[in-house]
Amino acid sequence: MAAIDKTTYQEIAGNGSDYLSLIGWLGVFVAAGVAAAFYMETQGHVVTGMTNQIVWGIPHVFAVFLIVAASGALNVASIASVFNKTTYKPLSRLSAILALALLAGGLMVLVLDLGRPDRLDLTYLKQNFRSIFAWNIYFYTGFFAIVVVYLWMMMERRFNKYARTLGITAFVWRLALTTGTGSIFGFLAARPGYDAAVMAPLFIAMSFSFGLAIFILVVNVTYKSSKRPLGDVISFKLKNLLGVFIAAVLYFTVVQHLTNLYAAEHAGVESFILLDGGAYTLMFWIGQILIGGLLPMALLFHPATGRTSQGINIASLLVIIGGFVQVYIIIIGGQAYPLEMFPGFEVSSSFFDGAVHRYAPSLPEITLGLGGIATALLIVALAVRYLPILPASLADPIAEKQPASE
Amino acid sequence: MTDRSPTEEQNVDLARRRLLAGAAAAVAVAPGVMLVATGASARPKGVAADANKRWGMLIDTRTELSDWDTAIDACKTEQGWGGGNNPATDPQWIRKVAIRNKSTGAQATFPVMCQHCENPPCVDVCPTGASMQRVDGIVLVDKHICIGCRYCMMACPYSARSFVHEPVHNQRPHMPRGMGTVESCTMCVHRVDKGQQPACVEALQAKGSNAIMFGDLNDPKSEISRAVSAHVTRRIREDLGVQPSVHYQGI
């Protein structure tokens, strides 16, 4: 059984002008996102960058990034509950709140980009269980329910004994959820860039990495701005973990492309991403691999930068940027490369068959996406202000007092 | 953009209901709303589509190029699409595709539309079941329950579907369309249920062309069955195992 949690949790004061202006700005972005969605729904998606060839645009990039990161943000709580690593226990509540907030932000973007968001009720009333989307509706709502109860068990002292059971449930559930999200793409047999079982484990690795990067930034920023002590022990543990997760994403990325390269039929799409896809190739090597992978790894493990909060923060930010680029390449790049309707033939038509499809994100789409991020951050900002989520101190002595089981 | 008057709205709604009833009789829609169909060989009111039938098409790619324009124009007129100015976003239910063999230089041009697969990926992935298949093989979108998620467009191997990006005008009573939903070739289900041929087939026949043949692939005596058993035909991306109902001859 987990040790009794003796940490003191305390709401942040949240009276300062910094906090109020943060809330204000986040509110503005949320409102702008909702307004952008309203604009797209009333005018039609003709005002967006999407076409009949690139049917999922940048809102899907934001949404998938946030949903994937959401399940990863729960990792800190999982490590504490499931694997009994007590060092992480004080941060479990924040981990659960961040997971809920990111999922809410992601789903908001996903739903508001539908052609008919007013028909959302139909996703419950009419369901086709052969669709991974229909499954995901249960994965997502189930995740909310489980994490809310998990949070409650952690926060209500007399229910603490159930927290571990809930933590294990949440952990298994989040693996299923990310498998489901990755499988949205893995099940598309007709698309050469997607059709691969490795999508599911790749998405799980991505969720670990993106979720933890966001988590580290949130911890560092909230502790610095609320002037609460944050010790090196917990910081260094988190950053080492992030380094491992970045390596895992790189590993699955290598597997993804090597297996695709081995199949001659996928040579076209692989060369499009890796060699001659112009912006996509550039984004892959510079954005995903260098900025999102190698650079943050170097920052985290180099003795000069890995032991400073600036170094860790920058590395986390780079993981987020590179992760966003990676999701962009998967979603937009995967659609930009033409369907192989007639392998071995040159194909052309008025419907752009055989051509690399162009996509330019529009302002309403980007505004909606930013609205989703703002929603997630607003939920976190309000939660730490009104609920006892954050430990009063994460200074080393307190953190070390917990029996280290490593 | 333009708003419809309440009466127009009602008319369209009524038309939608009629289509839905006819199209989805096999999936049991609300009782009492059934297609008002007339015609001697029409599917009788209230009777589900015939599971013994498998409607299909045979396209002869060695035909006059102008035939394909005839077929496409007939589809536009019948179903009320086309006429937009945004090539990247305007719906195209049927299109001319030109292919050229990279090694031999051989070329062909022919129409591609919904291939009405026996194992349609669009139906599998649709979260609400809006993307559906009638028992006689015709694949349709029920625009009443399409939420516009576009997953079917991601899954379709033929880019056969279009998303309605703008408000729609000039809707046909038998073919309700709606901004924010997905649409594609219906194999003129409203005509088939009246015992008629799809509009593209009829328009070609009117000019003496047999470039697209329509019929029941399950009936060994039908013209299309005899044709596909007499000559080797090809179906696009047969390797995917989706079993399209549209056969091509000459490629």
Chai-1 contact restraints between the chains, C-beta under 6 A:
chainA,res_idxA,chainB,res_idxB,connection_type,confidence,min_distance_angstrom,max_distance_angstrom,comment,restraint_id
A,G44,B,H165,contact,1.0,0.0,6.0,A-B,restraint_1
A,G44,B,E166,contact,1.0,0.0,6.0,A-B,restraint_2
A,G44,B,M179,contact,1.0,0.0,6.0,A-B,restraint_3
A,H45,B,H165,contact,1.0,0.0,6.0,A-B,restraint_4
A,V46,B,T89,contact,1.0,0.0,6.0,A-B,restraint_5
A,V46,B,H165,contact,1.0,0.0,6.0,A-B,restraint_6
A,V46,B,E166,contact,1.0,0.0,6.0,A-B,restraint_7
A,T51,B,A88,contact,1.0,0.0,6.0,A-B,restraint_8
A,T51,B,T89,contact,1.0,0.0,6.0,A-B,restraint_9
A,N52,B,S162,contact,1.0,0.0,6.0,A-B,restraint_10
A,V55,B,R150,contact,1.0,0.0,6.0,A-B,restraint_11
A,V55,B,M153,contact,1.0,0.0,6.0,A-B,restraint_12
A,L114,B,I147,contact,1.0,0.0,6.0,A-B,restraint_13
A,L114,B,G148,contact,1.0,0.0,6.0,A-B,restraint_14
A,L114,B,C149,contact,1.0,0.0,6.0,A-B,restraint_15
A,G115,B,G148,contact,1.0,0.0,6.0,A-B,restraint_16
A,G115,B,G180,contact,1.0,0.0,6.0,A-B,restraint_17
A,G115,B,T181,contact,1.0,0.0,6.0,A-B,restraint_18
A,R116,B,I147,contact,1.0,0.0,6.0,A-B,restraint_19
A,R116,B,G148,contact,1.0,0.0,6.0,A-B,restraint_20
A,R116,B,G180,contact,1.0,0.0,6.0,A-B,restraint_21
A,R119,B,I147,contact,1.0,0.0,6.0,A-B,restraint_22
A,L122,B,T128,contact,1.0,0.0,6.0,A-B,restraint_23
A,L122,B,I145,contact,1.0,0.0,6.0,A-B,restraint_24
A,L122,B,I147,contact,1.0,0.0,6.0,A-B,restraint_25
A,T123,B,P127,contact,1.0,0.0,6.0,A-B,restraint_26
A,K126,B,T128,contact,1.0,0.0,6.0,A-B,restraint_27
A,K126,B,G129,contact,1.0,0.0,6.0,A-B,restraint_28
A,K126,B,I145,contact,1.0,0.0,6.0,A-B,restraint_29
A,N128,B,C126,contact,1.0,0.0,6.0,A-B,restraint_30
A,N128,B,G129,contact,1.0,0.0,6.0,A-B,restraint_31
A,R130,B,D124,contact,1.0,0.0,6.0,A-B,restraint_32
A,S131,B,V125,contact,1.0,0.0,6.0,A-B,restraint_33
A,S131,B,C126,contact,1.0,0.0,6.0,A-B,restraint_34
A,S131,B,P127,contact,1.0,0.0,6.0,A-B,restraint_35
A,F133,B,P127,contact,1.0,0.0,6.0,A-B,restraint_36
A,F133,B,Y151,contact,1.0,0.0,6.0,A-B,restraint_37
A,A134,B,P127,contact,1.0,0.0,6.0,A-B,restraint_38
A,L188,B,M154,contact,1.0,0.0,6.0,A-B,restraint_39
A,L188,B,A155,contact,1.0,0.0,6.0,A-B,restraint_40
A,A189,B,L240,contact,1.0,0.0,6.0,A-B,restraint_41
A,A190,B,P157,contact,1.0,0.0,6.0,A-B,restraint_42
A,L339,B,S159,contact,1.0,0.0,6.0,A-B,restraint_43
A,M341,B,I236,contact,1.0,0.0,6.0,A-B,restraint_44
A,F342,B,I99,contact,1.0,0.0,6.0,A-B,restraint_45
A,F345,B,I99,contact,1.0,0.0,6.0,A-B,restraint_46
A,F345,B,N101,contact,1.0,0.0,6.0,A-B,restraint_47
A,E346,B,R100,contact,1.0,0.0,6.0,A-B,restraint_48
A,E346,B,K102,contact,1.0,0.0,6.0,A-B,restraint_49
A,V347,B,I99,contact,1.0,0.0,6.0,A-B,restraint_50
A,S348,B,A98,contact,1.0,0.0,6.0,A-B,restraint_51
A,S349,B,R95,contact,1.0,0.0,6.0,A-B,restraint_52
A,S349,B,V97,contact,1.0,0.0,6.0,A-B,restraint_53
A,S350,B,R95,contact,1.0,0.0,6.0,A-B,restraint_54
A,F351,B,Q92,contact,1.0,0.0,6.0,A-B,restraint_55
A,F351,B,R95,contact,1.0,0.0,6.0,A-B,restraint_56
A,D353,B,V97,contact,1.0,0.0,6.0,A-B,restraint_57
